[in-house]
Amino acid sequence: MRRFLRPGHDPARERLKRDLFQFNKTVEHGFPHQPSALGYSPFLRLMAIGTRSGAIKLYGAPGVEFMGLHEENNTVMQIHFIPDQCQLVTLLDDNSLHLWSLKQHSGASELREEHRFTLKGPPGSPPSATQTTAVLPHSSRELLYLGTESGNIFVVELPSFRLLEDRTITSEAVLQRVPEDYCNRRLCELVEVLREHPKNPDQILIGYSRGLIVLWDLQNNKVTHHFLGSQQLENLYWQRDGSKFISCHYDGSYTQWPVSSDNRQPEPLENLVPYGPFPCKAISKIYWQTTKNGLPYIIFQGGMPRASYGDRHSISVVHGSQQTAFDFTSRVIDFFIIFSSEPTAEFDDPSAMVVLAEEELVVIDLKTAGWPAVHPPYLASLHCSAITCSHHVSNIPLKLWERIISAGSKQNIHYSNMPWPIDGGSNIAPDPPQRDLLLTGHEDGTVRFWDASGVCLHLLYKLSTVRVFLTDADPNDNMNTLGEDEWPPLRKVGTFDPYSDDPRLGIQKIYLCKYSGYLAVAGTAGQVLVMELNDEDAEHVVDHAEADLLQDQEGYRWKGHEKLKTREGPVRFEAGFQPFVLVQCQPPAVVTSLALHSEWKLVAFGTSHGFGLFDHQQKRLVFVKCTLHPSDQLALEGPLSRVKSLKKSLRQSFRRIRRSRVSSRKRRGGSGNASEVQEANAKFDQDALQEMELAPVQRKIEARSAEDSFTGFVRTLYFADTFLRDSSRHCPSLWAGTNGGTVYAFCLRVPPAERRVDEPVRAEQAKEIQLMHRAPVVGILVLDGRSTPLPEPLEVAHDLSKSPDMQGSHQLLVVSEEQFKASITQEVFTLPKVSSKLKLKLTALEGCRVRKVMVANFGSCKTDDYSENDLAVLTNLGDIQIISLPFLKLQIRYPCIRKEDVSGIASCVFTKYGQGFYLISPSEFERFSLSTKWLVEPRCVVDMPEVTSNNHVHNKSGVENAVRKS
């Protein structure tokens, strides 16, 4: 009867769980998805970015970050900081205005929405009457001027958003003194831009889309000057002293206008089409910046010749005889110039240009000759080439860290040395307790090394595998080389480049040994590269070896892509990780699993056809094992093959349906009523359709047939020094788990160090375990006699881990996707006998599967003396479950990722200390923590300045920010 009794509630364990586990989404790394608006406060030195999903993000000095989200989830169209205040206003595409403030709350500052407002017209008026097109926060900090499509300008009071109807500037009032020969009724439609006079706050410049520009006196409510433009207006900009302003137009021209008390209707001083005389695209924004040497900076967006360069996204900088058109690979959303904001300064003296493009942020140093780009400390364009895989390494040794930084610094010599110019606020977060690396593999064959220790995800080093192979593009090509007479003077800037020369270059698996500096990367076309870190440039031959995973079996023909062609002879590599051996799998299918043991100098790799072991010290193939089942037809069609069509998929699905129906009838002996048959048919139809992976919740499988496709797909590889043959002698071993629920174990004979170079490594298959329900194996782990996971290679040698207990019996943990009774099964076997000891079924919703699993160390937030190892498991429903070791008891479950977000679930990577990352968009990682002790989140101070009557700024107080997103 005892086995039917539920265990009692353990209060001590419940308290301990609260000290160990806590789920938090802490920070978003990378570049905001689909940015739509940009704002900047020279007063706070903070930048704001709005997105199409209604998010608003503020950035200052590295580590200073705030985030807010509009409830409406509408596109942010405009962002305007209130002058000399810690406030900003956002305009959404539903015509609503929102006031945000940085305020102190419980000892911390946070970005909080204060008020919202929608401009409404009189009853019966069309929507265009109040559709806001231009926003001007007045320097008085009390008023907001709103230009509309109807040509009227409304005034609202801040912070209450109260409409001041008596101050409305109507189009009729503006047209009263316009010359009759210029005037027509549509002249004042759509206010394009509003600009306050830099020296006189009682005057504002109003620009209408048809070309009319007027200077309006706020005190006397009248027009003082008319500027009669002949082209459609795009934007305006005041010169610093207020004596002139510049307008830019739809035809690619800009015009300079004088402002004086003598002439109320002046003629333009200059009208120029910089890239004429042929038709040009619109100049949508322009700056005129004065300097001490007398030569101004003229900076404008667009204006390219329409026929030849109409598809370019450019911003031109002109300074005297210097002119460069910066060419961006994605659409420019907006830009601003950082210049002297001191009221007493005589000149602008611009220092930097900040450009928000659709896919990246680019900052140009305007002080240094040649106008180089500034390396951004945050807002990295993670998806400069599409991310294909990720790998996290915790607690990097200082020596390796410094060598990686050194290699990366040599790649960054073309960047400016200017300090990051957006430096508002102060980061007061404690220094990260350790150095962490996040490695991302990309579609173009590159691996990027990111500093993931703190709030800012910063690029340290970029590794390219392209040089090993022959591709259509020459890696020495320089897209920025221009002839002396090249016109327009285009210069490509930014790192976003979504186009891959060859999709076979894509990186699929990465494994870095932080102790030895060995790195293994594997790709889409079956290529496995083993590399070592070199501090200097080098030229050497990359050794090649082929691994025939089909082992010349008859009846198989690969229908997928060809292998990549390799370069013959020596190849020159820059300092950093340099390949010394290439293992090419045949057939050249995607590498699905990878393991590296740097102490034994071995690398294991697996594909949908089998797995192999390679000795990278002797550069010799140890063995290959074919796991292909005779019915694995799909495994012979690569992911890039066009052989498999939807028609073929449907045909195979219906064949399975018919075969299943026949077998079910045989089991029932041909008997059964019609309703049972219909029910069975409906079930099989549903199973077949779900198998096509049109939905993230996969089909229910009670017992998988050996004929299911991709059963030989190798999902996981694992090295372990354990008892495999008998309980008295342990030996090196390699374990492999397949999609068909098979676990292979190989005994390895690795010669001792003194004979390692001369004697070969030998391998012999020792065990083969077939899981009862043939569920895919997603994880394998060996626990030592103390029920502790075996240490990483070389971890004990570096005194960073205790030696494993080899006295007691070891346990083998196999984690599968088993869906028997819609549950996940994890089994523990005792070694060397491999008898089942424990089995855990985590009851979940139908279709639940394990997607990721990793051992994580959780430390108590109350004491430094206690920590424990547990399993972190992610399912295809987006849940994260923490399971104790070795007793496999569910500790806690957290909802983390939406189950519909298939790419987010697939991209998730756990860290060794209970954190994780997953992609919330192609360009952003969401960071989360499962641990109470290991938490990385923004903590910063933003000074709350106080403006006195004479415009001098004083620091009032410091407000601490501890933004915490649930």
N, C-alpha and C positions, 0 to 999 in steps of 0.2 A: 504493500500500500504506500510505502514511502515515496515511490517514484511518481505518484499522482499528487503529492502535496506540493503546493507552491512554496518556494523559499520565502522566508520572512523579509520584511522591509528592513534594510540595514541603514540606520540614520548616519552612522559614521561614514559609510561609503558615499552616501548622498552629499554629505558636507564636503568630502574630498573631491567629488566630481565638480562641485561648484567652484572649488579652488583651482581645478585643472582646466576645465572646459568652458569656453565662452565664444559664441559666434559673433563676429563683427565684420562688416564690410568697411574697410578702413580708408582706402584711397584709390583713385583711378589714375593709372599710368598711361602715358602716351598722348596722342593728339585727338582732340574732340571730334567725334563723328559728325559730319555734315555741318560745319560751322556756317553761320549766316550773318553774323554782325561782330563788329570790333569797336571797342572804346578804350580811351586812355585818359588817365588823370595825371597831368604834370605835377599837381599838388601832392597827391599821395604816391606818385610813381608806381601806380598799379595799372595793370592791363585787364580788360574784361573781354571775354569771348562768349557770344551767344550761339545757340545751335537751333537746328530745325525742330528738334524735339522739345524745345522750351527750356533747356538747361542754360544756366549762366555760370561762368567760372571766372574767378579773379586770380591773377598771378602777380607776384612781386619778386622779391629776392628769392633765390632758390630755397624751397621749403615753405614759402609763404603762399598758401593756397586756400581759397574759399569756393564753395559751390552752393548754388541754389537751383531750385526747379519750379517753374511756373506750373500751377495746378492745371492749366488749360492744355499743356503740352503743345502749344502753337509755336510757329516759327518766330524767333526773335529777329525783328527787322532792323532795329536801331538800338544803340546803347549810348547814353550821354551821362557823363559824371556831372554832378552839380558843382559849380566852381567853389573851391576852397571848403569843401564839405566831404564827409565820409558817406556820401549818398550818391546813388545813380538812378537814372530813369531808363526803363526799357519800353520799347514799342513793339507789340506783337502784330502778327498779320491779321488778327481779328479786330484791329484798331484799338485795342486796350492798352493803357499806360500803367506801368507798375513802378512804384517807388521802393527801392531797396536801401537798407542802411547797414553799416558795420557798427554794431552796438555791443556794449558790455552787458553780459548776462551771467550771473553767478560766477563772477571772476574770470569769465572767458568772453572773447568777442566772437560774434557769429554774423553771417550774412542773413539778414531777415527781411522779408517783404513787409513793408509798413502799410501801404495803401495801394489801391487799384482804382482805375478810372477809365470810363469810356465816354468820349465826346459824343453827345447826342444833339441832333438838330431839331428844329421845330417840327411839329406834327405834319406829316405829308411831304416833308422834304426828301429828296433822293439821298441815297447813302453817300454819294460823292460830296455832298455838302459838308460832311464832317469827317471824311476819310483823311486821316493825318498823313502828310507826305514829308513834312520837315519839322524838326524839333529844335528849339533853342532854349537851353537853360540860361537865364539872365545872370549877370555877375552879381546882382543884388542878392542872389540865393533865395529869393522869395517868389519869383515868377517863372513861368514856363510859357514860351510862345509856340503855338502849334499852327503851322501852315497846312492848308488842306487842298484837296483837289478842286474845290469850288473857287479858289483864289482868296478866300477869306482867311484871316489870321486870328485865332482865338487865344485868349490869355487866361491861364489858370494859376491859382495861388498854390504855393508850396508851404508846408507839406500836405495841406488838406485836400488838394486837387479841387478847390472851389472855383467854378467858372466865373470870371469877372466880365460880365456881358457888356458893361459900359466901355470896356477897353478894346473891344473887338475892332480889328483893322479890316474894313470891307474893301472889296475890289472897286466899288463905286468911288470910295474916297480916294483911292490911289489914282484912278483914271481922271480925276477932275482937272488936273493941270497938264495932262499928257497932250502933245500937239495933235490937232484933229487929223492931219494927214497920216499920222502914225497909228492913231487909235482905231481899234475895232473891238467888238464885244467879246471876242475870245482871247483878247490879249492877256487878260489876267487869270486865265484858267490855270490851275495847278501851280502851287507854290513849290518851286524846286529846292530852294535853299534859303536859310536865314542866317545872317552873320552879324554879330554885335561889333560896333566900332571899337577898335582896340584902345582908343584914348578917351572916347566919350560914350559912357554907358547909356546916354539918352538917345542914341541913334542906332538904328539897325538897318542893315542892307537886306532888301527883299529881292530875290530873283525869281522870275516866273519862267515857266518852261518855254514860252514863245520867244523869249529873248529880252523882254523888258526887265530892267533893273532899276529900283528906286531906293533912295536913302530916306528913311522915315524918321521924323522927329517924334519921340515918345511923349515929350512934355507938351507940345503944341498940337499933337495928332494931325500932322500934315506931312506931305512930301516936300523935301528940301531940294533934292536933285533927281533928275531923270537921266538914265543911261540907255539909249535906244539901240539895243543890239539887233542885228539882222539875222542871226542864226539861233537855232534851238539851244537853250542854255542847259548845261550839265552841272556846273558847280562854280563857286566863288571863293576867293581867299584874299583877306586884307594883308597889305604890307604892314610891318610892325609900327610905323609911325602914323598910320592912318591917312597918309597923303595920297595913296594910290590903292587900288585893288585890281585883281586879275580875275578874268572870267574864262571858263573853258566851254567848248561847244561840241555839238553833235557831229559837225563836219571835220573834226580833227584839228581845230584852230584854238588859239587862246588870244585874249585881248587884254591890253593894259589900259585902265581908265584912271584919269586924274580926279581928285576930289578937292575942290577949293571953294571958298565963299564967293568968289567973283563970278564963276560960270555955273549956272544951275542946270545946264544941259550940255555937258562937255562932249567933245569928240574923243574917240580913243587915241591914245598915244602910240600904240603899236598893235598890229594884228598880224599874227604869224601862224602858218601851218607848218609845224616843224618837220613833218615827213611828207610834205607836198612835193610837186604840184598835183599829183594824181589824187583821186578821191581817197580819203582816209577814214578810219573808224573814229568813233567819238572819243574825246578826252573826258573821262568821267570824274576825275579829281585832280586838283593841282595845288602845289605849294610854291610860294615865292619866299625864299629865305635870304636875309641879308647877312653879310659877313664883314669883318673888319677890313679885309683887303679890297673891298669895293665890288668884287664880282659876286653876284647873287647865285644861289642855287635855285634852279627851276626844276621842279620834280613833278611829273605828271603820269597818270595811268592811261594807257591806250594810245590812240593817235596813229597807229600803224597804217601803212598803205593797205587799203581794203583788198585789192586783188591778190597781192603776193603774200601778205603777212596778216591777213584778216583773222587767221585762226590762232595767232600768238597771244599769250597772256603776258603783257609786258608793262613795266614801269620804267620810264626814262629819267635819268638824272643828267642835268646840264649844268656845268660850272665853267664859265669861260669857254676855252677851246676843248675842254673835256666833255664828252658825251657818251653815255652808255645806256643801252636799253636792256635792262635785266629781264631775261626770258624765263618764265616759270612754267613748269610742266603741268600745272593744274590752274584752274580759274582763280583769279585774284578776287577775294571777297572785299577786302578793304586794306588800307595802310595808313600809318601816321608817322610823323617825323618827331624825333626827340631833339629839342633845342632848348636854349636858355629861357627859362620861364620867370626869371627875376624881373619884377616890374621896372627896376632901375636900369636894367641892361639896355644898351643902345642898339645892339645887333642880335640877330637870332642865333648865329653860329651853330648850325645844325651838327649833331654828333652821330646820329644813327637813324636809319630808316627801318621800320618794323612792318613787315608785310604778312598779312594773313591770307594764305592761299587755301584753296579748298582741301588740300591734302597735307599741308605743312606750314610751319611758321619759319620765315626767313628774316634775318636781321642783317643789315648791311652797315658796315663801319664807314661813315662819310668823312672821318678825320684822317684816315690812313690812305696813303697813295694807292691807287688801284681799286679802292673801295671794296675790300675783301668782305666776305661773310663772317659773321660771329657765330661760334659754335654754341648752340643753345643748351643750357643746363637742364631744361625740362621741355615738355611738349614735343618730345621726339616723334618723328614720323616712323612709327614701328613698322608700318606697312609700305615703306618705300619700295619694297618688293613683297608680295603677299607672304605672310607667315605660314609655314607648312608644318612646323613642329617647335616644341619648347623643351628646355632641360634646365633644371635649377640645381645649383651646387651651393651648399651652405658652408660657412666658416672657412673661407679660402685662406690658406697660409699667406703671410705677409710677402714672402719672397716671390711667390707666383703672382700675387696681386700686382706687385711693383713691376714685374716683367711684362705683364699684359698691358699695364698703363704705359710703359715705356714703348712697347710696340705700337700702341694706339696713337701716342703723341707724334710719332714719325709720320703717321697718316694724316695728321691735322696741321701740317706746316702751312697749308694754304689758307688756314683760318686766321682771322685777326686776333691780336692779343688784347683787344679792348675788354675791360671788365663788363660783365653783363649789365646793360644799361637800364633794364627794368628792375629796380632794386628797392622798391618800397617794402616797408615792414622789416621785421627781424625774425629769423628762425631760432626759436629757443628750445627746440626738441633736443633731448639728450642724444649724444653721439650714438650711432648704432652699435650694439654690443658685439657685432661680428661683421665680417665682410662677406657679402653674398653676391653670387653671379646668377643672372638669368641669361641663358643662351637661346637665341631664336634662330631657327633654320628658315631659309627663304626660297622662294620659287626660282630665283636667279642663280642658285648655287652658292649663296653666301651664308655665313654664320655670324651673327652679331652678338657681342659680349656686352651685357648691360650691368651697370652697378645697381643692384636691387637691394642695397643695404638699408636705404632710407626712403623718404617720401618721393624724392626725385629719381626717376629712372633715367640714368645718364649713360650714353654710349661711351664705352671704353676703347673698343677695338672691333674692327671688321675683318673677317677672314673670307677670302674668296677661293673656291675650289676650281674656278673656270680655267686657270692656267694649265691644269693637268690635261685638259681635253681640247680637241680641235672643234671650234664653233665658228659660226658665220661671222661673228663680230671679233675684231682684233682688240684684245684688252688694252693695247697701247693707244687706241683711238682717243683723241681728245675732242670732245664736242664743242669746246670753247675756243678753239683756234679760229681766228678770223684774220683775213687779209687786212692790210693797212687801209685799203680803200673800200672795205666792206660797208655797205649801207643798206638798211639801218644797222647801227653798231650793236648787234645783239650779243648778249652773253648769258649763257645758261647758268642758272643758279638753283640751289635746292638739291635735295637728295631723292625726292620722290620720282621713281621710275618704275611704273607698273608693268613694263614690257620685258619679258624674258626671252633671251636669244634662243633658248631651247628648253622646253618644259622638262626634259629628262635630267636637267641639272638640279632640279629641286631637291632640297635636303629633307629627308624623312625621319632620320634618327640621329641623335647626338649622345655621346657619352664622354665625359671629361673626368680624368683622374686628377684630383687636386694635389696629390702628393708627388706623383712622378712627372706631371706635366704632359702626359700622353693624352691625345684626343682622337676619338674615332667618330667619323661622320659617314652616314650612308644615304644613298639617294634613290631617285625614282627609277633609274635604269640599272639597278643592281650593283652600283658602284659602292665599294667600302674603302674609305681612305683612312689610314692610320698616320697620325702626325705627332711631331714633337716640337717643343718650343725652342726657337733659336733667336738669340738677341741681335743677330746681324743678318743682313741680306746674304743669300747663298744661291748658288747654282749647282744643281745636281740632278742625276737621273732618278726618276721615280720607278721603283721596281714594280713589275706587274705579275699577277698570278690569277689564274682562272679557276673557278669552283663550279664544276658541272654538277648541279643538284639533281639532274635527271639520271645521272650515272649511266648514260647511253641506253636508257630503257627504250624499247621499241614501241611504236604506236603513238608517240607524243610528238606534236609539232607546235612550236611556239608561234602564236599569231599576233603577238604584240609588237611593240617598238623595238628597234635595234639598240644595241649597246652604243655608248658614246665612244667615238674614236679618240685615241690618246695621242699626245705629242711624242714624237720620237726624239731621243737624245736628251741632253741636259735642259732643264727648265729653271728659269730664274725666279726665285721667290723673295718677297720682301721680309723684313724681320717680323717675327711672330710665329704662329704655328705653321710648320712646313711639312707637306706630305712626304713620306719616304717609302710608302708601299701602297699599291692599289690592288685590291682583291675584286675581281669582276665575277659576279654570279652569272651563271648561265642556266636557264634563260634569264635575260636581263629584266627581271620583274622587280617591282617595288620592294625594297628591304623593309620588312615589317617588324623586326626585332633586332636588338644589338646589345652586346655585353662586352666589357673590356676588363681584363684582369691584369693590371700593370705589374704585379709582383711575379706572376707566372709568364708575363709577356705573351698573353693570348688574347685573341679577339674572336668572338662568336657572332654569327649573323644568321638571320633566317628570312625566308621569303614565303610565298604561297606554295612553293614546291618542296621546301626542305630547309635544312640548316647545315652549317659547316663550322669548323674550327680552324683558325689560322694562327700559326706561330710567327709573330711579327719580329722576333729576334733572329730566327734562322730564315725568315721569309719563306716559309714552307707551309703548305696545306696539310693539316693533320688528318682530317677526315671530313666527309660529307655524308649526310643522311637524307634520303629522299622520303618525304612524308606524303607524296601525292597519291591519292586514291584513284583507282581506274575511272571513277565517274566524275572526277574533278575537272570537268571540261572548262569551266569558267576560269580556272587558274591558269589556263593556257592563253587567255586573252588579256592583254595588259590593260591598265586603266586608260591608256591613250589609244587603244584599238577601236576602230570603227566597225569591227566585224559584228559585235553584239548590238543588235538593234532592239527597239521596243517590241517589234513583231516577234523576234526570237525569244525575248523575255516572256512575253505572254504565252507563246507556244509551249515553252518549257514549264510555265506555271500550270497551264491546263493539262499537260501530260501528267504532272505530279498529282493533280486533282483526280484525273481518271484512274491513275495507278492506285492512289489511296482509296478511292471508292471501291475498286475491285477487291483490294485486300480486305477492306472492312466488310464487304459482303461475304468473302470467304470465311472470315472469322465468325460471322453470325450464321454461317451455313445456309445463306440465301434466304433466311427467314427474317421476319420483322415487319411491322406495319409501315404504312406510307409516311406517316408523320415522323417516325424515327429516321427514315431514309432522308426526308427533306431536311430534318434538323442536322443530320450528319453532312449532307451536301452543303448546307449553308455555312457550317463550321469550316469545311474544307475551302470553300470559296473565300471566306474571310481570311483564313490562314495564308492562302496563296497570294492574295492581294497585299496583305501586310508584309509578306516576305520581300516584296519589291522595295521595301524601305521608303515608302512614300510618307510614312509618319514616324516620329521618333519612338513611339511605343511599339516595340517589336511584337511579332506573332508569338503565341503561346505554343511551346513545344513540350510535350510530355516525355517523349522518348525520341531522340534524334537517330535517324537512320544513317548508316555508314555511307549511303548514297547522297546525302546532303552535300551541296556544292561547297568548295573551299574547306573541306575537313582537314586538309594538310597544311593550311595556313598557320605559320608559326607565330604565336601571339607573344610569347615571353621566353627569355633565356636568362639563366641564373648560374653563377659560379659559386661553389661552396666546398669547403674543406670539412668533410663529414664522414660518417660511417656508412659505407655503401655495400661492402661485401660481407663484413662481419663486425661484431661489436668490439673487437679488440684493436683493430687497426683502422685509422681514418686516412683518407686520401683525397686529393683534389678531385673534383667532379664537376660535370656540366649537366644542367637540367634544362629541358625544353618542353614547353606546353603548346599544344596545337588547338586549332579551332574545332577539331573533332573530339576533344576531351581526352586526348592521349598525352601522357607525361613520359618522356624519355629521360633516362639517367645514364650517363657515361662516366666510367672510371678513367681518370687521367693519370698518366705516369709522367711527372715533370722531373727531369734530372736535377740533381743538386747544383748549386750555383757554380761550383768549380768545373762541372762537366756540361753546363747548360748550353754552351756554344757548340759543342761537338755532338752530343747525343740527341736524338730526336725525341720529341714529345710523342707519347703513344696514348691511344684511346681505345676503350673497349666498352661496348654497351653492356650495362649491368642490369638495368631494370626497364620495364615498360609497364606503365600503369594505365588502364583504361577506365575512366570514370563511367559509372553505370549508365548515366543518361547522356553521355557524349556531349556534355556542355563545354563550350569554349573555355580554355584555361587562360585567365588573365593575370595571374600572379603566382609565384612560387617563392617560398621562404623557408629557411632552415633555422630552427631555434636550438641553442646549445643546451647543456645539462642544467643551466640555471634558467632555462626558458627565455633566454635573451637572444635576439637576432644576431647572427654572426656579424662581426665587424667588417667594414669595407677593406679592400686590399690596401696594405701598407699602413692602415690606421693604427694597428698595434705597434708596428715598427717606429711610428712617430710619437709613441706614448700618448696617444689621444683616445685610447680605448683599452679596456682590460682584455687580456687574452681570453679567448673563448674556453668554456668549460668542456674539456674532452673526457671527463670521468663518467658523468651520467649519460643516459641515452639521449640522442638527439631527436627532434621532432620535425617532421616535414609538414608545412602548411601549404595547401593547394587552394587557391581562390578561383572559382569558376563563375560562369554566367548562368549556372543551372537554373532552369525555370520550372522544375518539377513542382507542381501545385503552386505555380506563380510565386516562387520564393527563390532566394539566393542561397546557395549552399557553399559552405566553406568547410573543408575537411582537414583534420590533423592526423597524420600517420606517424607511427613510431619507426625509427630507423635502427638498424638496417633492415628489419623484417618487412617494413611497409605494411603494417596492419592498421586499419582504421581505428582511431582512438576517440576523436570528437567530431561531431558534425553540428553545424549551426545553420538553421533556416531562419533568415530574416524575413518574416511575413511582411509583404508589401502589396502595393496595388498590382493589378494584372499587367503583365508585360515588363516587370521590373528586371533590370539587368545591371550587373556590376560593369562600370566603365573604366574606373581608375582605382587603384589600390596602392597604398604605400605605408610603410612603418614610420610613425612620427613619435618624437619624444616630447612629452608634455610635462612641464615643470609647475610646481605649485606656486601661486602668487603670494602665499603666506609664509613659506619657508624655502630656503635654497637647498635644504637637505633632502627634499623628496622630488623625485621625478619617475615617470614610468613610460614604457613603450606601449603604444596602442596602434591598431590599424585604422587608417583614415580611408574610407570607402566612398566613392562617388557613384551614384546610380544613373541610369538613363532618364530617370524622372527628375534629376537635378537635386536630389537629396544627398546630404553628406551624413554618413553614419560613422561613429567612433566605436570600435570593437576592442575589447580587452584581450591581452595576450597573457598567458597561453590558453585561457579558459573560453575564449570566443564568446564573451557575453556582450550584448549590445549595451553601450553606456548612454548614448544620447544620439538624437537625430535632429538635423537642422535642414530646413529648406534653403537652398542656396541659389540655384539657377532654374529659370523657367524650363519646364520639360520640353517646350516647343523650340527652345534655343539649342538645336542640335550641334551647331558649330561651337557654341560656348562650352557645352559639355565635353565635346571632343578635344577642345584646346586646354582643358584644365590640367594644371600641374601642381602637385603638392610639394611642400618643402619638408625638410627633415625635422623642423621644430614647430609643426602644426600651423603653418600658413599655407596660402595657395594663391594661384593666379588663374584667371580665365579671361578669354576675349569677350567683351561685351559689344564690340564692333570690330571691323577689320583693323582699326588703328588704336584700340584702347584695351588695356588689361584692367580688370577689376581685381584688386587685392583684397583678400579676406584672411581672417585669423580665426582659428579654432581654439587658440590657447589664451589663457588669462595672462600669461607671463610674456609671451612674445607678441608684441603689438607695434606695428609701424603705422603712425597716423600723424597728420599735420599738427604742429604746435608752434604758434608764432605770435609775435607782438606787432601790432600796427599802431604807430603813433597817431594820436588824435590831435591834429594841429588846431591852433586857435588863431584866427585872423583878427588883428586889431584894425582900427580905423585907418591907419596909415599903411595898410597892406603888408605889414611885416608879420612873418609867420613865427609862432612860438609853439614849442611842443608842450601840450597840455598834460597828457598822461599816457601811460602805456596800457594797452588792453591785451590780455592774453587770449589766444585762440586755441581751442582744443576741439576742433570740429570732429564730430563723431557721427558717422552715418550708420543707421541701423539697416 
